[in-house]
Amino acid sequence: MQSISPETIYRGDYAWEKSLPQIAKLTKNPLILGRGINTNNLRNKIFIDLKNEALNVNTANLQFDCCYEDISRIKNIVLENSHDSVIAAGGGKVLDSGKYIADCLNISCITVPLSASTCAGWTALSNIYTKKGQFIKDVTLGSCPKILVYDHKFIQTAPSRTLASGIADALAKWYESSITSSKIDDGLVQQAIQISRVLRDQLLIDGEKAFKAELENNISWRNTVEACGLTAGLVGGIGGEKCRTAAAHAIHNAITQIITPNKFLHGEIVGVGLLLQLRLEEMKNNNKLADQSIKQLLLLMKGLNLPTTIAELGINVFENNNLEKIADFTCRDKSEIHFLPFEIHKKDIVEVIANFEQQKIKV
């Protein structure tokens, strides 16, 4: 079975208002799931609008990330109040939590992304973390959300940093799937890879313009946020498990094991992993274009104020055995790193990271 997309998608300005009649048909007793105080006003609007639809609505917030402790607590709230749906309104961790809880309890999930930081509002997948934000595993769900509401007015309220993060995460779709799945003869997988190539090109053209420009009536901004939140999800939906993540996400998952005072967004870490993946391809697979790709990405990433080294993520890999820890987790059994079409060992990760962190790449 392959879950390709949400059953219904509303997108554009005032998509939330347009979705209300269908939401009211789907659910009578929804739970709104959120997290940060910065999005309280939007969740209050969602709450009031649902009340006005005569729905028996309740709210709950995550305390941490998409972790088992929060998931267990929210599941109990859902069961105690007989909620028939979860409306997840927030960033990737909120969306993943809502999808996971709804899947476990066999109730409907409605996703309302409040930023363009990930494609989590689309996918039948949840990433599970510890309370401290350390990646544990990803879980394939039974289906994509019932309804995805991608309201541009909501997305516009998010910090520009979330858009930069979403661009880095979406760019990884091409660089990872094109190397892990290029020899697979499944037509849908090949089509997904080609969509990811167009996605990459659009982001290289429009990404920085979208990040820096005024939002009102800005075509670059609209195309970019939808590329990050919708098209990136479509690539995974069409490509399925064969259109896999690779080193960029494997290194992301490993970097999250190192606890730092400042938290970084998913795509910010993936972007650093992407640069390291290209260095691995150059070192292990004789990819002659990797260095050029790195320079092209660095230009964009610097324009988006994205970190480009692990040091810029607040981690010194040369202290506290951090390099060994990252290499160990990157190369663990069932890591996405092993989807690369060449063998990777711990010593390769140690070498590529050590070299990368010490060099200055001229753009």
Residue pairs with C-beta under 8 A, 6 or more apart in sequence:
2 237
2 240
3 123
3 124
3 141
3 142
3 143
3 144
3 237
4 144
4 234
4 237
4 238
5 122
5 144
5 233
5 234
5 237
6 111
6 121
6 122
6 144
6 145
6 146
6 147
6 148
7 144
7 145
7 146
7 147
8 19
8 22
8 146
8 147
8 148
9 147
9 148
9 150
9 230
10 16
10 18
10 19
10 147
10 148
10 149
10 150
10 151
11 150
11 151
11 152
11 226
11 230
12 150
12 151
12 152
13 151
13 152
13 153
14 151
14 153
15 149
15 150
15 151
15 152
16 45
16 46
16 49
16 112
16 149
16 151
16 153
16 154
17 49
19 147
19 149
20 49
20 50
20 53
22 147
23 30
23 50
23 53
23 87
23 110
23 147
24 50
24 53
24 54
24 55
26 85
26 108
26 110
26 146
26 147
27 55
27 84
27 85
27 87
27 108
27 110
28 55
28 56
28 84
29 55
29 56
29 57
29 58
29 81
29 82
29 83
29 84
29 85
30 50
30 55
30 57
30 58
30 83
30 84
30 85
30 86
30 87
30 110
31 57
31 58
31 59
31 60
31 74
31 77
31 78
31 81
31 83
31 85
31 86
31 87
32 43
32 46
32 47
32 50
32 57
32 58
32 59
32 60
32 87
32 89
33 59
33 60
33 61
33 62
33 74
33 86
33 87
33 88
33 89
33 90
33 94
33 97
33 98
33 101
34 40
34 43
34 59
34 60
34 61
34 62
34 88
34 89
34 90
34 94
35 61
35 62
35 90
35 91
35 93
35 94
36 90
36 91
39 89
39 90
39 114
39 157
42 89
42 114
42 154
42 157
43 59
43 89
46 87
46 89
46 112
47 57
47 59
50 57
50 87
51 57
58 77
58 81
58 83
60 74
60 77
62 70
62 74
62 93
62 94
62 97
63 69
63 70
63 73
64 70
64 129
64 131
64 132
64 133
65 93
65 129
65 130
65 131
65 133
66 92
66 93
66 94
66 96
66 97
66 100
66 126
66 127
66 128
66 129
67 128
67 129
67 130
67 131
68 128
69 131
70 97
70 131
71 97
71 100
71 101
71 104
74 97
74 101
75 101
75 104
75 105
77 83
78 86
78 101
78 105
78 107
79 105
83 107
84 107
84 108
85 102
85 107
85 108
85 109
85 110
85 146
86 98
86 99
86 101
86 102
86 107
86 108
86 109
86 110
87 98
87 109
87 110
87 111
87 112
88 94
88 95
88 97
88 98
88 99
88 109
88 110
88 111
88 112
88 121
89 112
89 114
90 112
90 113
90 114
91 113
91 114
91 115
91 117
91 118
91 120
91 162
92 117
92 118
92 120
92 127
92 266
93 129
95 111
95 113
95 118
95 120
95 121
96 120
96 125
96 126
96 127
96 128
97 126
98 109
98 111
99 109
99 111
99 120
99 123
99 124
99 125
99 126
99 141
99 145
100 126
100 128
100 139
100 141
101 109
102 108
102 109
102 145
103 109
103 126
103 141
103 142
103 143
108 146
108 147
109 145
109 146
110 145
110 146
110 147
110 148
110 149
111 120
111 121
111 122
111 145
111 147
111 148
111 149
112 121
112 149
112 151
112 154
113 120
113 121
113 148
113 150
113 154
113 155
113 229
114 154
114 155
114 157
114 158
115 155
115 158
115 159
115 162
115 163
115 166
116 155
116 158
116 162
116 163
116 166
116 224
116 225
116 228
116 229
117 158
117 162
117 163
117 165
117 166
117 169
117 228
117 265
117 266
117 267
118 165
118 166
118 169
118 228
118 229
118 232
118 266
118 267
119 169
119 170
119 228
119 229
119 230
119 231
119 232
119 233
119 236
120 233
121 145
121 148
121 150
121 229
121 233
122 144
122 145
122 148
122 229
122 230
122 232
122 233
122 234
122 236
122 237
123 144
123 233
123 236
123 237
124 140
124 141
124 142
124 143
124 144
124 237
125 138
125 139
125 140
125 141
125 236
126 138
126 139
126 141
127 135
127 137
127 138
127 139
128 135
128 136
128 137
128 138
128 139
129 135
129 136
129 256
130 136
132 259
133 256
133 259
133 263
134 256
134 257
134 259
135 252
135 253
135 254
135 256
135 257
140 241
144 237
148 230
150 226
150 229
150 230
152 222
152 225
155 225
155 229
156 215
160 211
161 265
161 305
162 265
163 210
163 211
163 224
163 225
163 228
164 211
164 267
164 268
164 304
164 305
164 306
165 265
165 266
165 267
165 268
165 271
165 306
166 225
166 228
166 229
166 232
166 267
167 203
167 207
167 210
167 211
167 224
167 228
167 267
167 300
167 304
168 267
168 268
168 270
168 271
168 274
168 301
168 304
168 306
169 228
169 232
169 266
169 267
169 270
169 271
170 199
170 203
170 227
170 228
170 231
170 232
170 267
171 199
171 200
171 203
171 204
171 271
171 274
171 297
172 245
172 248
172 249
172 270
172 271
172 273
172 274
173 196
173 199
173 200
173 232
173 235
173 236
174 193
174 196
174 197
174 199
174 200
175 200
175 246
175 248
175 274
175 277
175 278
175 293
176 244
176 245
176 246
176 247
176 248
176 249
176 277
177 192
177 193
177 196
177 235
177 239
177 243
177 244
177 246
178 193
178 196
178 197
179 246
179 281
179 340
179 341
180 243
180 244
180 245
180 246
180 339
180 340
180 341
181 189
181 190
181 192
181 193
181 239
181 242
181 243
181 244
182 193
183 341
184 190
184 242
186 242
188 238
188 239
188 240
189 238
189 239
189 240
189 242
189 243
191 238
192 234
192 235
192 236
192 238
192 239
192 240
192 243
193 235
193 239
193 243
195 231
195 234
195 235
195 238
196 235
196 239
196 243
199 227
199 231
199 232
199 235
202 223
202 224
202 227
203 224
203 227
203 228
203 300
204 296
204 300
206 220
206 223
206 224
206 227
207 224
207 300
207 303
207 304
208 300
208 303
208 304
209 220
209 221
210 218
210 220
210 221
210 223
210 224
210 225
211 224
211 303
211 304
212 303
213 220
213 221
215 221
235 243
236 243
244 336
244 339
245 336
245 339
246 277
246 336
246 337
246 339
246 340
247 273
247 276
247 277
247 280
247 330
247 336
247 337
247 340
247 344
248 270
248 271
248 273
248 274
248 276
248 277
249 270
249 273
249 336
250 273
250 330
250 335
250 336
250 337
251 272
251 273
251 276
251 277
251 326
251 330
251 337
251 349
252 266
252 269
252 270
252 272
252 273
253 329
253 330
253 335
253 336
254 325
254 326
254 327
254 328
254 329
254 330
255 269
255 272
255 273
255 310
255 313
255 315
255 326
256 269
257 325
257 326
257 329
258 315
258 322
258 325
258 326
260 313
260 314
260 315
261 314
262 314
264 307
264 313
264 314
268 306
268 307
268 313
269 307
269 313
271 297
271 301
271 306
271 307
271 308
272 307
272 308
272 309
272 310
272 312
272 313
274 297
275 294
275 297
275 298
275 308
275 356
276 352
276 353
276 356
278 287
278 290
278 291
278 293
278 294
278 297
279 290
279 294
279 352
279 355
279 356
280 340
280 344
280 348
280 349
280 352
281 287
281 290
282 288
282 290
282 291
283 348
283 351
283 352
284 340
284 342
284 343
284 344
284 348
285 340
285 341
285 342
294 361
295 361
295 363
298 308
298 361
298 363
299 363
301 307
301 308
302 308
302 363
307 313
309 356
309 357
310 317
310 326
310 353
310 357
311 317
311 357
315 322
316 322
317 323
317 326
317 353
317 354
317 357
318 354
318 357
323 350
323 353
323 354
324 350
326 349
326 353
327 346
327 347
327 349
327 350
327 353
328 346
329 335
330 337
330 346
330 349
331 337
331 344
331 345
331 346
331 349
337 344
337 349
338 344
